[in-house]
């Protein structure tokens, strides 16, 4: 037998009161004179015995009345030994949501402040010897252990807003594994959150041995307008010329966002203010134009003003102008004026032509793109140098001749790239399929297009692949490959299955021709990504500068060491949660600055959609706690109770009270 409120048992001392009354209840007897008492002796002896019995029964009723009344207030119960383990054998895991959405205001103030207080109230409802575990969105390693009551309260109080966000399944898995580490399979999880939609999907995969209790906090309905993303319209930025920045703004509120300033800063200096508007429940895209004064790295930011949610009101980018891209066209007997016309349109490209017999092999490594235009034959020396150029990271675009002079040398060259040319088909055919997701078409299509007319050819070579790195970018209607890409170590080998001469191929007159040719050099000199997202697996990549495997990332007084790995001409690094604040950071190799990296908060917290408590308790399933935690301690203990006896004790107390009244009233 256990008691919910054992301190009431001290009131059993009140039993002494009726006992004392019984012992010291001296009565004064009235003298009555009788002429003859011989007939009263027998009656007197009988009356004294009845009086003593009555008084003792009344005393017993009073003692039992007080006893059962005290027991009713102490609330006796028997623990449920079959269904759940006692509280002492159960770990209590507290999850406190500290994502950006918890920085909003509710009816009673800041959600995170409210959540902290409620978490402390939950902890205080447990006995001092209870085992606790604590978790917030940061998933910090220092909390991978058990905590006592004072330690978990300190952890709750020290929690601050974080850019990290977690799914309900990941929260559950983390708390479950923490329980397994301390050898406890039974646990009660207490989740305090606003339960945003991004915490789905539901239901989660959970054990029946673990109970979930949720306390859902609701933010006051507020409008949120944010910068969803920002990107450069062209992958290559120009020095001194006009560059375009596209900014996407979203408004999920019920109020239009009208004529508000959108501010562009470069290196912390305001360069442009443009008034923008966004209708309620809509998104808009705005173009900002800027110039870069040199070829150095620049820190950029674009921002708007919107309250109360502000973490997503600024977007950071790192920008660097590209000096030039060298393009070398190697030609034999056939020249194609369409190639030169494309590249002279933009001063970024340094286009040169050379005869196949006059190639300077030492100059190949400086080329972003080498075009091998309709060679009649390929010498073994040229073939070896071109393959070596591609394997080291170069980009080669091979255009076959209709009537090669030495077809065997062409075949041997293509075999080194895992390709083969077979029979030439003299049949007209139209392009039927475009692989729009290939990097060659990056930022070419804003949506998947539905072309009504595509390039046509009057003849083509049957192109087959002997390598798994083969990918068809353009295909003819009969599924024959038209433009393919194969990977050779660090480089890319592009092959066309038809001549580019206008009389045989209409591609040179099609709108696809220009973006294809201008994007080919970019496949080697991949522009630095303008920004990266912070999060659990946040990473970055930089163009290969040197072989240093340890870089330092700095912003003002903040500094982090990050190890990198090299592949395909780029240095890749993972932040491992080191960087938590958005902004533009400088990257240093030793004391040498090698670039800038821009990091932004994930916008998944921006939409203010929430999971209703009704859905949570049904789908998890879970127990819903009252926001004011009314009766929480009793609810917590009752979950461990099998049989309660306070009602029986109260009924017995009432019975003995009535018994006392009956004895006093009816027993004369």
N, C-alpha and C positions, 0 to 999 in steps of 0.2 A: 504494500500500500504506500502510495506517495501522495503529496499534497501540492496543489498548485500555488497556494499562499500559506506556507508553513508557519510564518510569523504569527498568524492568528492563533496558533496553538497556545501561545502564552496566556491567552484569555481564559484558559482552563483553570487558572488560579481563582477565578470568580466563584468556583464551586465552594470555596471556603465560606462564602457569605451565608448561604442557607444553612450550612453546618453550624456556624457560630450562632445564628439565630435560633437554631434548634437547641443548642446546648445551653444558651443563656436566657431562654424564654421562661423566666420564673413567673408563675402566676399567683395572684393573691386570691386566697380562698375566702368566701363569705361564710360566716358561722350561722348555722341554722339549728335551733334548739328543738329537740324532740323529747317527748315524754318517755318514749321507749324506743331504743335503737337496735333492739335485738333482731328486728325484721329487715334492717338496712345493711347489716354486715355482709350478707351474701350478695346483695345488689351492688354495694360499693366495690367489692373485689372484682366483680364482673365488669363494671364500668371502667376501672383503672386499666385493665387489660385491653379493652377496646380502644381507649384513648391513646395508649402507647402505640398500638398497631396503626391507628389513623395518622398519628404524627410521623411515624417512620415512613409510611407510604407517601405522605405529602413531601417529606424530605427527599425521598428517592425521586419523586416526580420533578422536584426543583433541580436536583443535581443532574438528572438526565436531560432536563430541558436546557440547562446551560451547556452541558457537554455536547449535545447534538446541534445546538445553535452555533457553537464555536466551530464544530466540524463542518457545518454547512458553509461558513465563511472561509474556512481553510481549503475547501473543495478537494476532498480525497478522490483519487483515481488509481486505476491499475494500468501500467504501461502496456502498449501493444507489442508484445514480444514476437508475434508472428509476422506482422507486416513490415515494421521498420525497426532499425537499430536505435538504441537510446541516443540522445543528443550527444553525449560524450564520445560516442563511437562514430559520429558523422562529421565530415568536414563541411564547413560553411564557406562558400565562395561568393565573394561580392564582385560584381562587374559594374563599374561606373563609366558610363559613356562620356568621353571628353572630346568628341568630335566638334567641328566648327558649328554644326547646327545647335549644339548645346549652349552656344554663346548668345542665343536669342533670349528674348524676355517672355516670361509667362505672366499669368495674372498676379503672381506674388513676387515677381522679380526675376533675376537672371536664372536660367534653367540649371546651369552648372552649380551655382551657389545652393540652390534648392536641393539638387541631387546630392551634394555633399552632406548636407544636414540630414537628409532622409537616410543616407547610407550609415551615418553615425548613429542615428536612432535605431536602425536595425541591429547594428553591432551591439549597442548597449542593452538590447533586449535579451541577449544571451548571457549565460553565466561566465565568470571570469576565466574558468578553465577551458572554455571552448576553443577549438582549433579553427583558425580562419585562413582563407587565401584571398588575395586581392588581385584584380585585373582591371586595367583600363585599355584604351585603344593602342597605346604605345607598345604593349606586349613586352615590357622591360624584363630583362633577365633577373634583376635583383628581387623580383617578386615570385620567382620560381621556388618558393619555400613556404613553410607554414609561418603564420604570424599570430602573436597573441593579441589581446584586445587593444592594448595601447599602441602596438605597432601598426595594426590595420587602421586605426583612427588617424595616426600620423600620415600613413600612405594616402588616405582619403583626403586629408586636409592639404597635402602637397600637390595634388593633381591639378594640372593646368590644361587649358585648351590645346589641342593637338591637331595637326592636319591629317592624321591617320584616321581611317574608317574601316570597320570590320563587318563581316556578315555574321548573322546569328549562328550559322554552323561553325564558323571559325572560332567564335567566342566559346561555344559549347565544347568543341574539341580541345581547346586550350585548357579550359577549366577541368575537363574530364581527365586529361593527361596529367595535370598537376595533382589531382586526387590519386591517380594510380602511382605516381612517384612516391607518395607518402604511404602507400599500401592501404588506401581506403577506397572501396568501390562504391560506398554509399555516400551521397552528398546532396546538399540542398544549395541550389544556385539562385542568387538574388540579383536580378538585372534591373538597373535603374537607367532609363534612357527615354528619349523622345521617339525611338523606334522609327527611323526614317525608312522610306521605301528601299533605299539602296542596301539595307541590311537583309533583304530577301535573297534567295528564294525560301519559301516555306512549302511543306513542313521540313523540319530538320531530322536527321537520323540520330535518335537518342535512345539511351538505355532506360529501362523501367526502374532501375535502382537509383536514378538521379531525378530529383524533383526540381522544377523550375518555377520560381516565383517572380513575377514582373511588377514593376512600379512604373507606370507610363506617365511621363510629364508632357504636357501640351503647351506649345508656344502660342502666344497671342498671334492671331492671323496678321501677317505682315506681307508687304510686297517686297519681292526681291528681283532686282535687275542686275545682271552681271555680264562681264565679258567672258563669253564661253571659250573663245579661242582667237588667236591672231596669227597670221602667217604672211610670208612674203609671196606676192603674186608670181614672182619669177624665182627659180632656184638659184639664179646668179644675180648678185647685186653689183651695181656699177658705181665707180667712183666719179663724183661730179655730175652724174646724170640723174634723171628722175627715177626713183624706185617707188613701188607701190606696196603698201601694207594693207591687207584685208583684215578687218576686225568684225567678228560676229558677236552681236549683243542679243541676249535673251531676256524676256520679261514674262515672268510667270504670274504676276499679280493681276488684279482686276482694274488697275488704274494705268492709263497710258503714261509712258515715259516720254515727255515732250520737251524738245529744245533744251537739252541738257548738255553741258560741255564735255567733250571727249578730248583728253589732253595727251599729246605725244611728247615724250622727253627723250633726248639722246645725251648720254653721259650726264644725266641729272639736270640738264638744261632744257627748259621748255622750248620746243620748236614749232608746235602747232596746236591750235585750239579749234575744234570744229563742233558746232552744235548738232546733236543727233536726236532722233526720236525712235521709239519702239512701241508699237501698239500692245495692249494687254494680251497676254497669252500668245504672243508672236515672237519671232526672231528676225533680226535685220542684219544686213552686211553693209559695212561702210568702208570706203577707200580713203586711205591717208597717204599723201605723197611726201617723200623726203629725199634728201641727198646726203651722201657720205663724203666728207672732205678728203679722205685719204684711204690707204689700204690697211689701216690698223683695225683692231677689234673695237667695237663700240657697244656699250650697254644701252639698251632701249627699253622703254616702258610706255604703255598706253593705259589710261585710267579714266574712270568716271566716278561720280559721287552718288552713293545710294545707301540708305540706312534702313534697318539696323544691322543687316548682314553685310559685312564689308570685306571679308577675306577674299572674295572673288571679284572685287572692283578694280583690280590692277593686274595687268598681264605683262610679263617680262620676256624680252628677246635679246639674243646676242647676234650682232650683225658684223659682217666683214665683206668689203668689196673684193671682187675677183679681178686680178690684174689682166690676164688674157688666157685664152685656150688655143693651143696650137693644133691645127688640123693639116695633115699631109695627105695629098691625093696622089697615089702612084698610078700612072697611066701607061698604057702600051700604045697601040695604034689608034684606039678609039678614045676620043675626048668627049666629055659630057659637060656642056656649058651650064646645065641646070645645077650642078653641084656648086660651082663657084658663085652663082647668083644667090644661093641660099645664104652662104656665109658672109658675103660682103654686105648683107643687110645689117649686120651688127658688128660694131667695132670691137666687141669682146673677143671675137674669133679672129685668129691670125691664120688665114688660109693660104696654103702654098701647094703648087703642083710640081711634080718631078717625073721624069721619064723612068721607066722600069730599069733601064740600063745605067742610070746615073744616080743611084740612091746612095746617100751618105748614111751608112748604118749607125754611126755614132750619134746621129741626130734623132734616131727613132725613139730613144728613151724620153725625149723632151716633148713628144707628141701626145696630146689628149686623145686624138683619134687618127688612125691611119686607114685611108680608103684604098682598097686594091680594086681598081676599076677595069674590069673586063681584060685581064691578062691573057695573052695567047699561049704563054707558057710561063712556068715558074722554075727558076733554077734552084738547086738544092741549097745553095748558100743563102739565097733570099728567103726560101722557105724556113730554114733553120732560124734566121734572124727574126723573122716575123713571129714565129711560134714562141721564141724566147721573149720577145717584146710583150706578147699577150700574157704569157705565164707570169711575168713580173708585174702585171697589173694594167697593161695597156688594153685598148679597145680597137679591134680590127673589124672593118666592114668590107666583106668580100662580095663583089658583083661579078657574076660569071659572064664570059663571052658566049655568043651564040655559036660561033665556029672557032674553037680554040685550035691552035696549031699543034700543040703538044698536050693532048688530053691526058696522057699518062702522068705527066708532071703535075697537072692540076689535081688529079685524083690522089696522088701521093701526098700532096700538100694538105688536102682536106682530110685525109685519113688521120693525120696527126691531131686534128681537131675532133675526131670521132664522127666525121661526116663522109658522105659519098654522093657523087653526082652520077645518075644513071642515064636513061634514055631521054632525049629531048623531045617534048611533046609539042607538035605544031597544031595546037588547037586553042581556040579562044576560050578564056575562062575569067570569071570575075572573083574578086576577093569576097569570101562569104563570112569570115569570122575574125574578130579582133580581140586579143587578150588585153583588155583595158587595164587590168590590175598589174601588168608588168611595169617595172620601174621606168622603162623607156617612155611610158605614157604618163609619168607622174605629173600631176597638175595640168594635164591636157584636157581631161574630161571632168566637168563638174558633176555630171551624172552619166549613167550608162546610155550612150547614144543609140538611136535607131536610124542607121544610115539608109537612105533610099537609093543612093548610087555609090558604089565603091570602085576602087581601081580595077582595071581590066588589063589582061595580057593577051597577046596573040600566040604566045608560045612560052614554055617553061621547062626547066630541067626537073626530073624526078629526084627529089632530095630525100635521103634516108639517113638515119642516125645510128651510131654504134656506141653511144655514151649515155648514161643516165642523167647527165646534166643538160641534155637537150630540151629545149622548150620552143614550141611554135608560137610566135607572136601574131603573125598574120597567116591565115589559111585560106586556100581557095575553096570554092563551093563544093568541090569534090573531095574535100578534106586533105588535099595535097598541101604540104607546107609551102608558104610563100616567103616569109621572113622568119628566121629561127635564130635563137641565141644558144650558145654552148659555153660552159665555163671551163677555162683552162687555168687551174690554180687560182691566181689572184685576178686574172683578166677575163674579158668577155670577147667571144668570137661571134660576130653577126654575119649571117649568110643569106643572100637573096637568091631565089631560085630562077630569076629571070633578068634579062638585061634591063638597064634603066634608060635606054634610048627611047625617046618619046614615040617613035613609030612602032615599038614593040610593047611598051608599058606606059599606061596612063597615070601611074603613081606620081610622076614628076609634075603633073597638072592638078593633082588632087590636094585638098587642104591638109591631108595627113602628112604630106611629104615634108613640109617645113618643120613641124614639131619633131618629127622623127629624126631628121638630120641634125637639128639644133640640140636635141637631147642626147644624141649618141656620144658626144665628147664628155657629157656630164656623167656617163656611166663609169668613167675613170676618176675624174676629179669630182667626187661626190661632195656637194656643198655641205658645210657644217649645219647640222640641224639647229633651227632657230631657238628651240626651247625643249625642255624635258619636264615630265611630271614627277612630283614628289609622291612617294608612296612606299608600300612595303618592299617592293622589288625595284625601286627607282635605280636607273642606270643611265649611262651616257656613252657617247663615242666621239672621238676626235680624229682628225686626219693624222696620219703617222708623221711625227716630227723627228723623233729619235728612238732609241731602244730603251729609254728609261722606263722601268717597271713600277716606279713609285712617283706619283704626282701629288702636288699640294694644291688644294682648292681653298681660296681665301676670299673673304668679304669683310672689309673693315677689320675688326679685331678677331673675327672668327676664322679659324684655320683647321683644315682636315687633311690627313694623309690618306690617299686612295691608291690601291694597287690596280694596275691595268694589264690587260692581255692584248696581244697583237694578232690580227687576222685580216686578210683582204685589204691591207693598206690602212687600217684604222686601229686606233687604240681604244679598247672597250673597258669600262670600269663600272663597278657597282657601289652605290653609296652605303648600303647596309644600315640605313636609318641614321647615318651621321648628320646629314643636313635636314633640318626640320623647317627652316624659314625660307620662303620664296625670295627670289632676287637674282641678280647677275653676279656670278662668282668668277674670279680670275684664276686661271690654271697655270701653275708654275712647275717647271722641271728644273730642280735646283733653284737657282736665282733667276732663271730665264722664263719670261712670260711666253707661253705657247698658245694662248687662246682664252676665250671666255665661254662660260656655260650659263645659260638661263634656266632657272627652275621655277615652276609654277605649282600652286596647289591644285589637286584634283578637283574638278568641278562637280563630282558626283554628289557633293553635299549641297549644291546650290538649289536644285529643285526641292521645294518644301512639301513633298508628299510623305505621309506618315501611315504606318500600319495601325489599324484600330485595335484597341484592347480586346474586343470581341473576337477578332480574327486570330490574335495571338494566343488567347487561352484555348481556342478551338484547335488551331493547327499545330501548336508546339507539342503536346498540350501543356498548359501552365496554370498556375494559381495567380489570380489578380489581387494585388494588395491595394488597400485604400490609400489615397494620396496623403491623408493625414495620419496613416498608420494606426487608426483606431482599432483597439483590440488585437494589435499584431502579436504581442507577447502571448496572449491567451490562444490565438489562432495557431501560433507556432507550436506551443506545447500540446494543444489538443490534437495536432497531427500525429503525436506520439501516444495518444491516449486510446485505450480500448474501451474501458468502462469508467463512468463517472458516478459518484455517489453523493454529491452535494444535495440533490433533490430528495433522496431518501433521508439524509440527515435532517433536512428542513422539515420533512413530513413527520419524522419521529419527534422532533422538538415541539411541533404543533400538537401532536398526540398527547405528550406528557403535560403540556400546558392545559389542555382540556381535561385531562385526568385530574390535575390538581383542582381545577374549578369544580369538578364533579365531587371530589372528596370533601371540599369545603362546603359545598352547597347541600349535598344530599346525606352526608354522614353526620348526623347530629349526636 
